[in-house]
Amino acid sequence: MIAGRFGEDGELFFEIELIANNRERFPVEALLDTGFTTGFLAINVQDLEALDWPLIRSKIELRTARGDEFFDIYQGKVILDGQEFIIPVHVGDALPDILIGSRWLEIMELAVNKQRGILTLEMVESE
């Protein structure tokens, strides 16, 4: 289970680890963006340099809160809830935060109770 924190404006933040191609780990704080429904992770192109992840596809157009934008898709490695995942990562130019998308909610359970200070993500047991 990952314990998160609430931002000043009610944002949902979780610490994850990005794993570079050389296996170096980078703990980062990521914003859960429930409006990011097409992917698992989005990062700024500047963050990609240290990770050296391989490119999968270029110039994928996506609708964002700021309008239509283009992203490149890289094969990335992350650790969430103690497990390593190889996932497609959306890489763009003007992302102020590292975003984790709502696709994680297909395999993880989100528990939120702001009044009690509860914010967790936990792997769902497969049946």
TORBA-268573 format. One record per residue (C-alpha): x, y, z. Coordinates in steps of 0.05 Angstrom, whole numbers, padded with zeros to 5 digits, always signed. Layout:
XYZ
...
***
This chain:
+00000+00000+00000
+00024+00070-00017
+00005+00126+00030
-00005+00192-00006
-00014+00264+00014
-00064+00319-00002
-00038+00382-00036
-00059+00452-00018
-00116+00451-00068
-00138+00379-00054
-00090+00346-00104
-00072+00273-00093
+00003+00261-00089
+00039+00194-00084
+00113+00177-00081
+00135+00129-00135
+00203+00108-00162
+00226+00116-00233
+00279+00065-00255
+00331+00087-00305
+00359+00041-00358
+00422+00035-00316
+00377+00011-00258
+00387+00075-00218
+00324+00093-00179
+00294+00162-00173
+00240+00172-00120
+00191+00225-00144
+00125+00254-00122
+00071+00243-00174
+00002+00274-00181
-00056+00227-00192
-00093+00256-00251
-00160+00221-00259
-00171+00260-00324
-00110+00226-00354
-00148+00164-00375
-00105+00138-00433
-00041+00123-00395
-00003+00104-00333
+00050+00158-00328
+00066+00225-00360
+00131+00263-00350
+00165+00324-00378
+00216+00313-00432
+00270+00343-00387
+00259+00286-00337
+00271+00234-00391
+00345+00250-00401
+00368+00218-00336
+00324+00156-00348
+00348+00138-00418
+00284+00099-00433
+00274+00072-00504
+00226+00107-00551
+00165+00066-00573
+00125+00116-00615
+00131+00190-00634
+00080+00246-00640
+00018+00216-00609
-00037+00269-00605
-00077+00272-00541
-00130+00318-00515
-00107+00352-00450
-00136+00405-00404
-00095+00455-00446
-00122+00428-00513
-00093+00378-00562
-00019+00364-00552
+00033+00315-00579
+00069+00264-00536
+00123+00213-00549
+00114+00144-00518
+00173+00111-00483
+00180+00044-00448
+00191+00061-00375
+00201+00024-00310
+00168+00046-00245
+00158+00019-00175
+00090+00027-00143
+00067-00008-00080
+00133-00047-00079
+00124-00077-00148
+00163-00061-00211
+00123-00048-00275
+00144-00037-00347
+00095+00012-00376
+00085+00060-00434
+00103+00130-00411
+00076+00194-00444
+00131+00246-00451
+00113+00318-00466
+00140+00389-00465
+00100+00429-00415
+00082+00382-00358
+00093+00418-00292
+00083+00353-00252
+00097+00280-00260
+00027+00250-00271
+00002+00181-00255
-00060+00165-00297
-00125+00132-00279
-00105+00068-00316
-00072+00048-00250
-00142+00044-00221
-00153-00018-00263
-00104-00056-00219
-00102-00014-00156
-00153+00010-00106
-00156+00083-00087
-00180+00100-00017
-00194+00173-00002
-00223+00205+00060
-00198+00276+00064
-00231+00291+00130
-00195+00233+00163
-00131+00244+00124
-00135+00177+00088
-00103+00172+00019
-00077+00105-00004
-00065+00065-00068
-00061-00011-00060
-00055-00069-00109
-00120-00106-00119
-00115-00180-00107
-00132-00218-00171
-00189-00268-00162
***
